[in-house]
Amino acid sequence: MTTSATLVAFTGSPVLADDGKPKAPPAGQPDLIDSQDPNGQQNRLTDLKTWIIQQPSLGHSGYIESVNDAASLSTTLLWHGPSDDTQRNIIAEGRRRGISVKVEQRRYSREQLVEAVETLAKRGKTAYKNFDLNSISGITAEFDGIKVQGVPDGGSARTLADGSREETPQTTISKVAREASEDLGVAVSVELGGGDETFAATRDTDTPAFNAGGVMYSPATREICSTGFSVSVGGTRYTTTARHCTAHDYRPLNNSRNNYGDGVRNSTDGAARQMSAKGSPLMFDGSRNDANGYKKTVVGYGDVSLRDSVCTSGANSGVHCGIRITQMVHWFDDGYPHGGNSTFSTIVGDQESHKTAACQGDSGGPVLVTAGNMKVKAVGMIQGGPATDTRYHTSSTTWSGGAVCTWRFYFTAMRTIVNTLPNASLVTG
């Protein structure tokens, strides 16, 4: 997230010359990312998901989403309506790849769920009486419907002068769940919860062409963000970041001789910002202040499903893995552009041990899966996380004073970002 916190001092590292080649970890240092999928089974499931979403008939079928289980090399298709040729073709393709494919019937179609989420997002925080709506999510493995979070604004029940009783928070929640279900035409689960925030605050001395996961520091605003995966437009490679990273003077934290240029354009969906500086097909791996310039090659997209495991590689906090995909459509508001429609759809990941998933300053940074042998697949871009409940403070960041971090975070899909930047493609090596 962007931050107004005062930056007192920074942890530096030697200049990382960009030779255009991936760099392996130092001898004896474990490869955290590759260890997430030692047998390549999630990689095989990710490849199947890519095949599925490329089928021309998918949008006219009952397909909602996939729920993957890498340990058993199996996937479950969340499905609405009768079996059809598309479903049979997916099952056959899975069998051909050695993947077990099951089908779970759902009451609501993907279109119904997405429409319900978008409808609530347009109505805003005051969609229901006595309830501040803070968060809206759809398409999960556990619940056939949508989920919302918010806070009743009435407080605890008490007796009024006329002898009547105010609503308790639980009564308000039950009423909202009932009203929302009737109103939207889908089941709605309502939980107590706060709002969301962006993740704008090493990799701190990169040089062009810039790698994904590098730190972007603005001397004017004292804001820190992260570089994302690069895109190619007209044969030229450009670096990217989150669109809410809006400073115009970004440079590497400890390398004032270079700069990231300025924003050229934003993706119409995916909430990314294409910068004018050149980008590379490499991504920083390792800790936030790894002095060896440990890098891996981006080889393509990682199209993830529910319960897949991903890693993050933010400039402020480094690499974090063991993050499970729990929600596929979470409506998020980054506040940009000001005065306009600033909501968009994100994917939600939870760190399984409730350790760090992302921190302030990681906005724009890569979300990835391993492709083995010093290679990664581009899954998405870090955007933000909950404003409450999962937040905590850590000093294990580039900022000397630490940063607010969460074990739950939100990201946009890299395929969506590229598809909504005209004439763009993902840069791979």
The 8 nearest C-alpha neighbors of each residue, nearest first, counted from 0:
[[199, 198, 1, 197, 359, 360, 200, 362],
 [0, 2, 199, 200, 222, 198, 223, 244],
 [1, 3, 4, 222, 0, 200, 199, 359],
 [2, 4, 5, 1, 221, 222, 220, 6],
 [3, 5, 2, 6, 221, 222, 1, 400],
 [4, 6, 7, 3, 221, 2, 400, 8],
 [7, 5, 8, 4, 398, 221, 400, 399],
 [6, 8, 5, 399, 9, 400, 398, 4],
 [9, 7, 399, 6, 398, 10, 400, 397],
 [10, 8, 398, 399, 397, 11, 7, 6],
 [9, 11, 397, 399, 12, 288, 8, 398],
 [12, 10, 9, 253, 203, 201, 288, 13],
 [11, 13, 290, 288, 14, 201, 10, 203],
 [14, 12, 290, 15, 11, 204, 291, 292],
 [13, 15, 204, 16, 12, 205, 254, 253],
 [16, 14, 205, 292, 204, 17, 13, 206],
 [15, 17, 18, 14, 206, 205, 292, 204],
 [18, 16, 19, 206, 15, 207, 208, 205],
 [17, 19, 20, 16, 21, 15, 208, 22],
 [20, 18, 17, 21, 279, 281, 280, 208],
 [19, 21, 18, 22, 17, 281, 294, 296],
 [22, 20, 294, 295, 296, 281, 23, 19],
 [21, 23, 294, 293, 20, 295, 24, 292],
 [22, 24, 293, 25, 294, 21, 373, 295],
 [25, 23, 293, 28, 26, 22, 30, 291],
 [26, 24, 28, 27, 23, 291, 293, 29],
 [27, 25, 28, 24, 29, 23, 30, 291],
 [26, 28, 25, 29, 24, 30, 23, 31],
 [27, 29, 26, 25, 24, 30, 31, 285],
 [30, 28, 31, 27, 24, 34, 26, 25],
 [29, 31, 33, 32, 34, 28, 24, 285],
 [32, 30, 34, 33, 29, 35, 320, 285],
 [31, 33, 34, 35, 30, 369, 320, 310],
 [34, 32, 35, 369, 30, 31, 36, 371],
 [33, 35, 37, 31, 32, 36, 30, 29],
 [36, 34, 33, 32, 37, 31, 321, 320],
 [35, 37, 39, 34, 38, 33, 41, 40],
 [38, 36, 34, 39, 35, 33, 40, 371],
 [39, 37, 40, 36, 41, 42, 34, 35],
 [38, 40, 42, 36, 37, 41, 43, 371],
 [41, 39, 43, 42, 69, 38, 72, 44],
 [42, 40, 44, 69, 43, 39, 45, 36],
 [41, 43, 45, 39, 40, 44, 46, 370],
 [42, 44, 46, 40, 41, 45, 47, 39],
 [45, 43, 41, 47, 46, 42, 48, 40],
 [44, 46, 42, 48, 47, 43, 302, 303],
 [45, 47, 49, 43, 44, 48, 42, 50],
 [46, 48, 50, 44, 49, 45, 51, 43],
 [49, 47, 51, 45, 50, 46, 302, 44],
 [50, 48, 46, 47, 51, 52, 302, 45],
 [49, 51, 47, 53, 48, 52, 46, 54],
 [52, 50, 48, 53, 49, 54, 47, 89],
 [53, 51, 49, 54, 50, 48, 57, 55],
 [52, 54, 50, 51, 55, 49, 57, 48],
 [53, 55, 57, 56, 52, 51, 50, 85],
 [56, 54, 57, 53, 58, 52, 59, 51],
 [57, 55, 54, 59, 58, 60, 85, 53],
 [56, 58, 60, 59, 54, 55, 85, 62],
 [59, 57, 60, 56, 55, 62, 61, 54],
 [60, 58, 57, 56, 61, 62, 55, 85],
 [61, 59, 57, 62, 58, 56, 85, 83],
 [60, 62, 79, 78, 80, 63, 108, 59],
 [63, 61, 78, 60, 64, 77, 79, 57],
 [64, 62, 109, 77, 78, 61, 108, 79],
 [63, 65, 77, 62, 76, 66, 304, 305],
 [66, 64, 76, 304, 75, 77, 305, 67],
 [65, 67, 305, 75, 74, 304, 306, 76],
 [66, 68, 74, 306, 307, 305, 73, 69],
 [69, 67, 73, 70, 71, 72, 74, 306],
 [68, 70, 72, 41, 40, 71, 67, 73],
 [69, 71, 68, 72, 40, 73, 41, 67],
 [70, 72, 73, 69, 68, 99, 40, 98],
 [73, 71, 69, 98, 70, 68, 40, 99],
 [74, 72, 99, 98, 68, 71, 100, 67],
 [73, 75, 67, 100, 66, 68, 99, 101],
 [76, 74, 101, 66, 102, 65, 100, 77],
 [75, 77, 102, 65, 78, 103, 101, 64],
 [76, 78, 103, 64, 63, 65, 104, 102],
 [77, 79, 62, 104, 61, 63, 105, 76],
 [80, 78, 61, 105, 108, 104, 107, 106],
 [79, 81, 61, 78, 82, 104, 105, 106],
 [82, 80, 83, 79, 61, 78, 104, 60],
 [81, 83, 86, 80, 84, 87, 61, 85],
 [82, 84, 86, 85, 81, 87, 60, 61],
 [83, 85, 87, 86, 88, 82, 89, 60],
 [86, 84, 88, 83, 87, 89, 56, 60],
 [85, 87, 89, 83, 88, 84, 82, 90],
 [86, 88, 84, 90, 85, 89, 91, 83],
 [87, 89, 91, 85, 86, 90, 84, 92],
 [90, 88, 92, 86, 91, 87, 93, 85],
 [89, 91, 93, 87, 88, 92, 100, 94],
 [90, 92, 88, 94, 93, 89, 87, 95],
 [93, 91, 95, 89, 94, 90, 88, 96],
 [94, 92, 98, 96, 90, 95, 91, 89],
 [93, 95, 97, 91, 98, 96, 92, 90],
 [94, 96, 92, 93, 97, 91, 98, 90],
 [97, 95, 93, 94, 98, 92, 43, 47],
 [98, 96, 94, 95, 93, 99, 72, 92],
 [99, 97, 93, 73, 94, 96, 72, 100],
 [98, 100, 73, 94, 93, 74, 72, 97],
 [101, 99, 74, 90, 75, 73, 93, 98],
 [102, 100, 75, 76, 74, 99, 103, 90],
 [101, 103, 76, 75, 77, 104, 78, 100],
 [104, 102, 77, 78, 76, 105, 75, 101],
 [103, 105, 78, 79, 77, 102, 106, 80],
 [106, 104, 79, 78, 107, 143, 77, 103],
 [107, 105, 79, 108, 143, 104, 80, 144],
 [108, 106, 105, 111, 79, 109, 112, 185],
 [107, 109, 111, 79, 110, 63, 112, 61],
 [108, 110, 63, 112, 111, 113, 107, 62],
 [109, 111, 113, 108, 112, 114, 107, 63],
 [112, 110, 114, 108, 109, 113, 107, 115],
 [113, 111, 115, 109, 114, 110, 137, 116],
 [112, 114, 116, 110, 115, 111, 117, 109],
 [113, 115, 117, 111, 112, 116, 110, 118],
 [116, 114, 118, 112, 113, 117, 183, 111],
 [117, 115, 113, 119, 118, 114, 120, 135],
 [116, 118, 120, 114, 119, 115, 113, 121],
 [119, 117, 115, 121, 120, 116, 114, 122],
 [120, 118, 122, 116, 121, 117, 115, 123],
 [119, 121, 117, 123, 118, 122, 116, 330],
 [120, 122, 118, 119, 123, 117, 342, 116],
 [123, 121, 119, 126, 120, 118, 124, 125],
 [124, 122, 120, 121, 125, 126, 119, 132],
 [123, 125, 132, 131, 126, 133, 122, 130],
 [126, 124, 127, 123, 131, 132, 128, 130],
 [125, 127, 122, 124, 123, 128, 119, 132],
 [128, 126, 125, 130, 129, 175, 131, 132],
 [127, 129, 130, 125, 126, 175, 131, 171],
 [130, 128, 152, 151, 153, 127, 131, 171],
 [129, 131, 151, 128, 152, 127, 150, 132],
 [132, 130, 124, 150, 149, 125, 151, 133],
 [131, 133, 124, 149, 130, 134, 148, 125],
 [134, 132, 194, 149, 148, 193, 131, 124],
 [133, 135, 148, 147, 194, 132, 149, 136],
 [136, 134, 147, 330, 329, 146, 116, 148],
 [137, 135, 329, 146, 328, 145, 147, 330],
 [136, 138, 145, 328, 146, 112, 329, 139],
 [139, 137, 327, 326, 328, 145, 140, 144],
 [138, 140, 326, 141, 142, 325, 137, 327],
 [139, 141, 142, 305, 66, 138, 325, 326],
 [142, 140, 139, 143, 138, 325, 144, 326],
 [141, 143, 144, 139, 140, 145, 138, 146],
 [144, 142, 105, 106, 141, 186, 145, 107],
 [143, 145, 186, 142, 185, 187, 112, 137],
 [146, 144, 137, 187, 136, 188, 186, 112],
 [147, 145, 188, 136, 187, 135, 189, 137],
 [148, 146, 135, 189, 134, 136, 188, 190],
 [149, 147, 190, 192, 134, 191, 133, 189],
 [148, 150, 132, 133, 192, 191, 131, 193],
 [149, 151, 131, 191, 130, 152, 192, 132],
 [152, 150, 130, 168, 153, 129, 131, 171],
 [151, 153, 129, 130, 154, 150, 131, 168],
 [152, 154, 151, 129, 155, 166, 168, 167],
 [155, 153, 152, 168, 156, 167, 151, 166],
 [156, 154, 167, 157, 168, 153, 166, 165],
 [157, 155, 167, 165, 166, 164, 154, 158],
 [156, 158, 165, 164, 159, 155, 166, 167],
 [157, 159, 164, 162, 163, 165, 160, 156],
 [158, 160, 162, 163, 161, 164, 157, 165],
 [161, 159, 162, 158, 163, 164, 157, 165],
 [162, 160, 159, 163, 158, 164, 165, 157],
 [161, 163, 159, 160, 158, 164, 157, 165],
 [164, 162, 159, 161, 158, 165, 160, 157],
 [165, 163, 158, 157, 159, 156, 166, 162],
 [166, 164, 156, 157, 167, 158, 163, 159],
 [165, 167, 156, 170, 171, 164, 168, 153],
 [166, 168, 156, 170, 155, 169, 171, 165],
 [169, 167, 171, 170, 151, 172, 154, 166],
 [170, 168, 172, 171, 167, 173, 166, 151],
 [171, 169, 167, 173, 168, 172, 166, 174],
 [170, 172, 174, 168, 169, 173, 175, 166],
 [171, 173, 169, 175, 174, 170, 176, 189],
 [174, 172, 176, 170, 171, 175, 169, 177],
 [173, 175, 171, 177, 172, 176, 178, 170],
 [176, 174, 178, 172, 177, 173, 179, 171],
 [177, 175, 173, 179, 174, 187, 178, 189],
 [176, 178, 174, 180, 175, 179, 173, 181],
 [179, 177, 175, 181, 180, 176, 182, 174],
 [178, 180, 182, 176, 181, 177, 175, 183],
 [179, 181, 186, 177, 185, 187, 183, 182],
 [182, 180, 178, 179, 184, 183, 177, 185],
 [181, 183, 179, 180, 184, 178, 185, 177],
 [184, 182, 180, 185, 115, 181, 179, 118],
 [183, 185, 181, 180, 182, 186, 115, 179],
 [186, 184, 180, 183, 144, 187, 107, 112],
 [185, 187, 144, 180, 145, 188, 184, 143],
 [186, 188, 145, 180, 176, 146, 144, 185],
 [187, 189, 146, 176, 147, 145, 190, 186],
 [190, 188, 147, 176, 148, 146, 172, 187],
 [191, 189, 148, 192, 147, 149, 188, 172],
 [192, 190, 149, 148, 150, 189, 193, 172],
 [193, 191, 148, 149, 190, 150, 194, 133],
 [194, 192, 387, 133, 386, 149, 385, 195],
 [193, 195, 133, 386, 385, 134, 387, 192],
 [194, 196, 385, 386, 384, 193, 197, 383],
 [197, 195, 383, 386, 384, 385, 198, 0],
 [196, 383, 198, 0, 382, 199, 333, 384],
 [0, 199, 197, 383, 362, 359, 360, 361],
 [0, 198, 1, 360, 362, 200, 224, 359],
 [360, 223, 359, 199, 224, 1, 222, 0],
 [202, 288, 287, 203, 289, 314, 12, 397],
 [201, 203, 213, 214, 314, 204, 205, 288],
 [202, 204, 201, 252, 214, 251, 253, 205],
 [205, 203, 254, 253, 14, 251, 202, 252],
 [206, 204, 15, 203, 251, 202, 209, 213],
 [205, 207, 209, 17, 208, 16, 257, 204],
 [208, 206, 209, 277, 17, 278, 205, 276],
 [207, 209, 278, 277, 279, 206, 210, 17],
 [210, 208, 207, 278, 279, 206, 277, 205],
 [209, 211, 282, 281, 279, 278, 213, 212],
 [210, 212, 282, 227, 226, 228, 213, 283],
 [211, 213, 226, 364, 314, 313, 283, 225],
 [214, 212, 202, 314, 226, 225, 211, 203],
 [213, 215, 314, 225, 203, 202, 251, 224],
 [216, 214, 224, 251, 249, 250, 223, 225],
 [215, 217, 223, 249, 252, 250, 222, 251],
 [216, 218, 249, 221, 222, 219, 248, 220],
 [219, 217, 221, 220, 216, 248, 249, 222],
 [220, 218, 217, 221, 248, 246, 222, 247],
 [219, 221, 222, 217, 218, 246, 3, 216],
 [222, 220, 218, 217, 219, 223, 216, 6],
 [221, 223, 220, 217, 216, 1, 200, 2],
 [200, 222, 224, 216, 360, 215, 199, 217],
 [223, 225, 360, 199, 200, 215, 362, 361],
 [226, 224, 364, 214, 363, 314, 361, 213],
 [225, 227, 240, 211, 212, 213, 364, 363],
 [228, 226, 364, 211, 239, 240, 363, 365],
 [227, 229, 211, 239, 365, 238, 230, 226],
 [228, 230, 238, 278, 426, 237, 239, 279],
 [231, 229, 425, 426, 237, 424, 236, 423],
 [230, 232, 236, 424, 235, 423, 426, 234],
 [233, 231, 423, 235, 234, 422, 236, 230],
 [232, 234, 235, 231, 422, 423, 236, 424],
 [233, 235, 232, 231, 236, 423, 424, 230],
 [236, 234, 231, 232, 233, 237, 277, 230],
 [235, 237, 231, 278, 277, 230, 232, 229],
 [238, 236, 277, 278, 230, 229, 276, 231],
 [237, 239, 278, 229, 274, 277, 276, 273],
 [240, 238, 273, 227, 274, 272, 226, 229],
 [239, 241, 363, 226, 227, 272, 271, 225],
 [242, 240, 363, 271, 272, 243, 244, 362],
 [241, 243, 272, 271, 244, 270, 265, 240],
 [242, 244, 245, 241, 335, 333, 199, 334],
 [245, 243, 242, 241, 246, 199, 224, 1],
 [244, 246, 243, 247, 242, 262, 241, 272],
 [245, 247, 248, 244, 217, 249, 220, 222],
 [246, 248, 261, 249, 245, 260, 262, 217],
 [249, 247, 217, 246, 250, 260, 261, 218],
 [250, 248, 217, 216, 215, 259, 258, 247],
 [249, 251, 258, 216, 215, 259, 257, 252],
 [252, 250, 254, 204, 215, 203, 253, 214],
 [251, 253, 203, 216, 254, 204, 250, 214],
 [254, 252, 204, 251, 203, 255, 11, 12],
 [253, 255, 204, 251, 256, 252, 257, 250],
 [256, 254, 257, 250, 253, 251, 258, 252],
 [255, 257, 254, 258, 250, 251, 206, 253],
 [258, 256, 255, 250, 254, 206, 251, 259],
 [257, 259, 250, 260, 249, 251, 256, 255],
 [260, 258, 276, 249, 250, 261, 274, 275],
 [261, 259, 275, 276, 258, 274, 249, 248],
 [262, 260, 247, 274, 275, 263, 259, 248],
 [261, 263, 274, 273, 264, 272, 275, 260],
 [262, 264, 274, 273, 275, 261, 265, 272],
 [265, 263, 273, 262, 272, 266, 274, 420],
 [266, 264, 272, 271, 273, 267, 242, 270],
 [265, 267, 420, 268, 419, 271, 270, 416],
 [266, 268, 419, 265, 269, 270, 420, 416],
 [269, 267, 266, 270, 419, 416, 415, 343],
 [268, 270, 416, 411, 271, 415, 266, 412],
 [271, 269, 242, 268, 266, 241, 265, 272],
 [272, 270, 241, 242, 266, 265, 269, 240],
 [273, 271, 265, 242, 240, 241, 239, 264],
 [272, 274, 239, 264, 263, 262, 265, 238],
 [275, 273, 262, 261, 263, 239, 276, 238],
 [274, 276, 260, 261, 263, 262, 237, 277],
 [277, 275, 259, 260, 274, 237, 238, 278],
 [276, 278, 237, 208, 236, 238, 207, 209],
 [279, 277, 238, 237, 208, 209, 229, 236],
 [278, 280, 208, 210, 281, 209, 229, 236],
 [281, 279, 427, 428, 426, 297, 296, 229],
 [282, 280, 296, 210, 279, 295, 297, 294],
 [283, 281, 211, 210, 295, 294, 212, 284],
 [284, 282, 294, 212, 293, 211, 210, 295],
 [283, 285, 294, 293, 282, 318, 312, 295],
 [286, 284, 318, 289, 293, 317, 287, 283],
 [285, 287, 317, 289, 288, 318, 284, 201],
 [286, 288, 317, 201, 316, 289, 315, 314],
 [201, 289, 287, 286, 290, 12, 202, 11],
 [288, 290, 286, 291, 201, 287, 285, 292],
 [289, 291, 12, 292, 288, 13, 201, 293],
 [292, 290, 293, 289, 25, 24, 15, 22],
 [291, 293, 15, 290, 294, 289, 22, 283],
 [292, 294, 22, 291, 284, 24, 23, 283],
 [295, 293, 283, 22, 21, 284, 282, 292],
 [294, 296, 21, 373, 282, 374, 281, 22],
 [297, 295, 281, 374, 428, 21, 280, 375],
 [296, 298, 375, 427, 280, 376, 281, 374],
 [299, 297, 427, 376, 428, 296, 375, 374],
 [300, 298, 376, 297, 377, 427, 301, 425],
 [299, 301, 377, 376, 378, 302, 414, 298],
 [300, 302, 378, 376, 377, 303, 45, 368],
 [303, 301, 45, 49, 48, 300, 378, 304],
 [304, 302, 45, 301, 307, 48, 305, 378],
 [305, 303, 65, 307, 66, 67, 306, 324],
 [304, 306, 66, 324, 307, 325, 67, 65],
 [307, 305, 324, 323, 67, 66, 325, 304],
 [306, 308, 324, 305, 323, 304, 67, 303],
 [307, 309, 323, 322, 321, 306, 324, 310],
 [310, 308, 322, 368, 367, 320, 323, 321],
 [309, 311, 320, 367, 319, 366, 368, 322],
 [312, 310, 366, 319, 318, 365, 313, 367],
 [311, 313, 318, 317, 365, 212, 364, 366],
 [314, 312, 361, 364, 317, 212, 315, 316],
 [315, 313, 214, 212, 213, 225, 361, 317],
 [314, 316, 397, 360, 396, 361, 313, 287],
 [315, 317, 396, 287, 313, 314, 358, 397],
 [318, 316, 287, 286, 313, 312, 314, 315],
 [317, 319, 312, 311, 285, 286, 284, 313],
 [320, 318, 311, 310, 356, 312, 355, 317],
 [321, 319, 310, 322, 309, 311, 32, 318],
 [320, 322, 350, 308, 351, 323, 309, 310],
 [323, 321, 350, 349, 308, 309, 320, 348],
 [324, 322, 308, 306, 348, 349, 307, 325],
 [323, 325, 348, 306, 305, 307, 347, 326],
 [324, 326, 348, 305, 347, 139, 306, 323],
 [327, 325, 139, 347, 346, 138, 328, 324],
 [326, 328, 346, 138, 329, 347, 137, 139],
 [327, 329, 137, 136, 344, 345, 346, 326],
 [330, 328, 136, 345, 344, 135, 346, 137],
 [329, 331, 344, 135, 343, 136, 345, 328],
 [330, 332, 342, 343, 344, 329, 333, 345],
 [331, 333, 342, 341, 334, 343, 330, 195],
 [334, 332, 335, 197, 341, 331, 243, 342],
 [335, 333, 341, 332, 337, 336, 243, 342],
 [336, 334, 337, 341, 333, 243, 339, 242],
 [335, 337, 339, 341, 334, 338, 340, 243],
 [338, 336, 335, 339, 334, 341, 340, 333],
 [337, 339, 336, 340, 335, 341, 334, 342],
 [340, 338, 336, 337, 341, 335, 334, 342],
 [339, 341, 342, 336, 338, 335, 337, 334],
 [340, 342, 335, 334, 332, 336, 339, 333],
 [343, 341, 332, 331, 340, 330, 333, 344],
 [342, 344, 331, 330, 332, 345, 341, 268],
 [343, 345, 330, 329, 328, 331, 346, 342],
 [344, 346, 411, 329, 410, 328, 409, 330],
 [345, 347, 327, 410, 409, 328, 326, 329],
 [348, 346, 409, 326, 325, 408, 324, 327],
 [347, 349, 324, 323, 408, 322, 407, 325],
 [350, 348, 407, 322, 323, 406, 351, 324],
 [351, 349, 322, 406, 353, 356, 352, 321],
 [350, 352, 353, 322, 349, 321, 323, 354],
 [351, 353, 354, 350, 321, 406, 349, 355],
 [354, 352, 406, 350, 351, 355, 349, 407],
 [353, 355, 352, 406, 350, 356, 351, 405],
 [356, 354, 406, 405, 357, 404, 353, 319],
 [355, 357, 406, 350, 319, 405, 407, 408],
 [358, 356, 355, 404, 405, 361, 408, 316],
 [359, 357, 404, 361, 403, 360, 198, 316],
 [358, 360, 198, 200, 0, 199, 361, 403],
 [200, 359, 361, 199, 224, 223, 315, 362],
 [360, 362, 313, 225, 364, 359, 315, 314],
 [363, 361, 199, 198, 381, 382, 224, 364],
 [362, 364, 240, 241, 225, 381, 227, 380],
 [363, 365, 227, 225, 313, 212, 381, 226],
 [366, 364, 380, 227, 312, 311, 379, 212],
 [365, 367, 311, 379, 378, 380, 310, 381],
 [368, 366, 378, 377, 310, 376, 309, 365],
 [369, 367, 309, 376, 375, 310, 301, 370],
 [368, 370, 375, 371, 33, 32, 376, 374],
 [369, 371, 375, 374, 376, 42, 368, 372],
 [372, 370, 374, 369, 373, 33, 375, 39],
 [371, 373, 374, 370, 33, 369, 375, 295],
 [374, 372, 295, 371, 296, 375, 23, 21],
 [373, 375, 296, 370, 295, 371, 372, 297],
 [376, 374, 369, 370, 297, 368, 296, 298],
 [377, 375, 301, 300, 299, 368, 367, 297],
 [376, 378, 300, 367, 301, 379, 299, 413],
 [379, 377, 301, 367, 366, 413, 412, 300],
 [378, 380, 413, 412, 366, 411, 377, 365],
 [379, 381, 365, 410, 411, 363, 364, 366],
 [382, 380, 410, 362, 363, 364, 365, 383],
 [383, 381, 410, 362, 197, 409, 198, 363],
 [384, 197, 382, 198, 409, 196, 408, 381],
 [383, 385, 408, 409, 196, 195, 407, 197],
 [386, 384, 195, 387, 194, 196, 389, 193],
 [385, 387, 195, 194, 196, 193, 384, 390],
 [388, 386, 193, 385, 390, 389, 194, 192],
 [387, 389, 390, 385, 386, 192, 193, 391],
 [390, 388, 405, 387, 406, 407, 385, 391],
 [391, 389, 405, 404, 387, 388, 403, 386],
 [390, 392, 404, 403, 405, 393, 389, 402],
 [393, 391, 403, 402, 404, 401, 394, 390],
 [392, 394, 401, 395, 402, 403, 391, 404],
 [401, 393, 395, 396, 400, 402, 399, 392],
 [396, 394, 393, 401, 316, 397, 402, 398],
 [395, 397, 316, 315, 398, 401, 394, 287],
 [396, 398, 315, 10, 9, 399, 287, 316],
 [399, 397, 401, 400, 396, 9, 8, 6],
 [398, 400, 401, 9, 8, 397, 394, 10],
 [401, 399, 398, 394, 402, 7, 6, 8],
 [394, 400, 402, 398, 393, 399, 396, 395],
 [403, 401, 392, 393, 359, 404, 394, 358],
 [402, 404, 392, 391, 358, 359, 390, 393],
 [403, 405, 358, 391, 390, 357, 392, 402],
 [406, 404, 390, 389, 407, 355, 357, 356],
 [405, 407, 356, 355, 353, 350, 354, 349],
 [408, 406, 349, 405, 348, 384, 356, 350],
 [409, 407, 384, 348, 383, 347, 357, 356],
 [410, 408, 347, 383, 384, 346, 382, 345],
 [409, 411, 381, 382, 345, 380, 346, 379],
 [410, 412, 345, 269, 379, 380, 346, 413],
 [413, 411, 379, 415, 414, 378, 416, 269],
 [412, 414, 379, 416, 415, 378, 417, 380],
 [413, 415, 417, 412, 416, 418, 300, 379],
 [416, 414, 418, 412, 413, 417, 269, 419],
 [417, 415, 269, 413, 419, 414, 418, 266],
 [416, 418, 420, 414, 419, 415, 423, 424],
 [417, 419, 415, 416, 420, 414, 421, 423],
 [418, 420, 266, 417, 416, 267, 421, 268],
 [419, 421, 266, 417, 423, 418, 422, 416],
 [422, 420, 423, 419, 418, 417, 232, 266],
 [423, 421, 232, 420, 424, 233, 418, 231],
 [424, 422, 232, 231, 421, 420, 417, 230],
 [423, 425, 231, 230, 417, 426, 232, 422],
 [424, 426, 230, 231, 427, 229, 417, 423],
 [425, 427, 230, 280, 229, 231, 424, 236],
 [428, 426, 280, 298, 297, 299, 425, 296],
 [427, 280, 298, 296, 297, 426, 281, 279]]
